[in-house]
Amino acid sequence: MQIGLFGLGRMGANMARRWHRDGHEVIVCNRSPEPVDQLKAEGLRGVYTLEELVAALTPPRAVWVMVPSGEATENIVRRLLDLLSPDDAIVDSGNSHWKDSQRRYRECRARGIRFMDQGTSGGIWGLQNGYCLMLGGDREIFQRLEPAFQSLAPDGKHYLYCGPAGAGHFVKMVHNGIEYGMMQAYAEGFEIMARSEFQLPLDQIAWVWQKGSVVRSWLLELLADALKEDPRLEGVEGYVEDSGEGRWTIQAAIDEDVPAPVITLALYQRFISRQKESFAAKVLAMLRKGFGGHAIRKRNG
């Protein structure tokens, strides 16, 4: 099938390559020209403006958007609304908030344009391993675009129609919230071992846990590779950003009265990682001194 793609970042470019490898006609576009030039050199068709992308596609068109959530996605979708025709389709394959996807679905439907939200997991390894897809929107348009989803998915099977608009991004949001908790558990466990008296070979522990262990996972494989290169992670600063999905998952938990302490604490731990010095810790130190006369450490200088 014919596929248009705007957004050639770490995941978008490999999505295009995977489609191309599977025989689809892929037309790519990006805000900056260099990624387009690269994919053109690999045999894909490339254009340099959104207007050119729409003009190059044959109706009914299908345009995937793979840019950061928020304003970037909003701008591209709004521009596409003015460029596309009834029965054309927009697929948001980034990490948009599911309520934004529901709103965009309604805005598209008002103009006769189809909209799907595609939760996409696979990271930079998607070209090699495929992408796990979680999809929301009308079932009819899902079925029309299914060949593209099959080509992205591992073994052509690991994709799921989750339900109406917003369902795909909702499931992906929860997926990423769970990921926060898993990553934090690994981090805490390996710090306990790193601080123990045994001088444990952490890279080998991560390796041996990959087969047969109930805690095996792809995350553990990535950790084993990282520890093999830098056993004590001395070249890494412990500063961890969050891209929003953990916060959204926690808010959804609050809205539904669902206790989610592990995911919540994992997000807070990321906040702590960004603090050069904790004001809260200073408050605690002063309070202990105040009621119990406990010593406090003074800053040098």
Residue pairs with C-beta under 8 A, 6 or more apart in sequence:
1 24
1 25
1 62
1 145
1 147
1 148
2 24
2 25
2 27
2 57
2 58
2 61
2 62
3 19
3 24
3 25
3 26
3 27
3 62
3 64
3 148
4 26
4 27
4 28
4 29
4 53
4 54
4 56
4 57
4 61
4 62
4 63
4 64
5 12
5 15
5 16
5 19
5 26
5 27
5 28
5 29
5 63
5 64
5 66
6 28
6 29
6 30
6 50
6 53
6 63
6 64
6 65
6 66
6 67
6 76
7 30
7 64
7 65
7 66
7 67
7 76
7 94
8 16
8 28
8 29
8 30
8 35
8 36
8 39
8 66
9 35
9 66
9 67
10 123
10 124
11 66
11 120
11 122
11 123
11 124
11 126
11 131
12 30
12 66
12 67
12 93
13 28
13 35
13 38
13 39
14 124
14 126
14 127
15 64
15 66
15 93
15 120
15 126
15 131
15 152
16 26
16 28
16 39
16 44
17 39
17 42
17 44
17 127
18 126
18 127
18 130
18 131
18 151
18 152
19 26
19 148
19 151
19 152
20 26
20 42
20 43
20 44
22 151
24 147
24 148
24 151
25 45
26 44
26 45
27 44
27 45
27 46
27 47
27 53
27 56
27 57
28 35
28 36
28 39
28 44
28 45
28 46
28 47
29 36
29 46
29 47
29 48
29 49
29 50
29 52
29 53
30 36
31 67
33 48
36 46
36 47
36 48
37 46
39 46
40 46
45 56
47 53
47 56
50 76
50 79
50 80
50 83
51 83
53 63
54 61
54 63
54 80
54 83
54 84
57 63
59 85
59 87
59 88
60 85
60 87
60 88
60 89
60 144
61 84
61 85
61 88
61 89
62 88
62 89
62 91
62 144
62 145
62 148
63 80
63 84
63 88
63 89
63 90
63 91
64 91
64 93
64 118
64 148
65 73
65 76
65 77
65 80
65 90
65 91
65 92
65 93
65 94
66 93
66 94
66 120
67 73
67 76
67 94
68 94
68 95
69 94
69 95
69 96
69 97
69 100
69 243
69 244
70 96
73 92
73 94
73 96
73 100
74 100
77 90
77 92
77 104
77 108
80 90
80 113
81 107
81 108
81 111
81 113
84 90
84 113
85 112
85 113
86 111
86 112
86 113
87 112
87 113
87 114
88 113
88 114
89 113
89 114
89 115
89 116
89 141
89 144
89 145
90 104
90 108
90 113
90 114
90 115
90 116
91 115
91 116
91 117
91 118
91 145
92 101
92 104
92 115
92 116
92 117
92 118
92 169
93 118
93 120
94 120
95 119
95 120
95 169
95 172
95 173
95 176
95 243
95 244
95 245
96 104
96 117
96 169
97 169
97 173
97 244
97 248
98 117
98 136
98 166
98 167
98 168
98 169
98 170
98 173
98 248
99 166
101 115
101 117
101 136
101 165
101 166
101 168
101 169
102 165
102 166
104 115
104 165
105 115
105 117
105 137
105 165
105 166
106 165
108 114
108 115
109 115
114 137
114 138
114 141
115 137
115 165
116 135
116 136
116 137
116 138
116 141
116 142
116 145
116 165
116 168
117 135
117 136
117 137
117 165
117 166
117 167
117 168
117 169
118 133
118 134
118 135
118 136
118 149
118 168
119 133
119 134
119 135
119 136
119 162
119 168
119 169
119 171
119 172
119 173
119 175
120 126
120 131
120 132
120 133
120 134
120 152
120 172
121 131
121 132
121 133
121 134
121 172
121 175
122 129
122 130
122 131
122 132
126 152
129 154
130 152
130 153
130 154
130 155
130 158
131 152
131 153
131 154
132 153
132 154
132 158
132 159
133 149
133 152
133 153
133 158
133 159
133 160
133 168
134 159
134 160
134 162
134 167
134 168
134 169
134 171
134 172
134 175
135 142
135 149
135 159
135 160
135 161
135 162
135 167
135 168
136 162
136 163
136 164
136 165
136 166
136 167
136 168
136 169
136 170
136 171
137 164
137 165
137 168
138 164
138 165
139 161
142 149
142 161
149 159
150 156
150 157
150 159
152 159
153 159
160 171
162 168
162 170
162 171
170 252
172 245
173 245
173 248
173 249
173 252
174 249
174 252
176 243
176 245
176 246
176 249
177 245
177 246
177 248
177 249
177 250
177 260
177 263
178 263
179 219
180 242
180 246
180 249
180 263
180 266
180 267
180 270
181 262
181 263
181 266
182 217
182 219
183 219
183 266
184 262
184 265
184 266
184 269
185 262
186 219
186 220
186 223
187 269
190 202
190 205
190 206
190 223
193 200
193 202
193 205
194 200
194 202
194 232
201 231
202 227
202 231
202 232
203 224
203 227
203 228
203 231
206 220
206 221
206 223
206 224
206 227
207 224
207 228
209 215
209 216
209 220
210 216
210 220
210 221
210 224
226 233
227 233
230 236
238 273
239 273
239 274
240 269
240 270
240 273
240 274
241 270
241 274
242 267
242 270
246 263
246 266
246 267
246 270
247 267
249 260
249 263
250 260
250 263
250 264
250 267
252 258
253 259
253 260
253 263
253 264
272 278
285 294
285 296
285 297
286 296
288 294
288 296
289 295
289 296
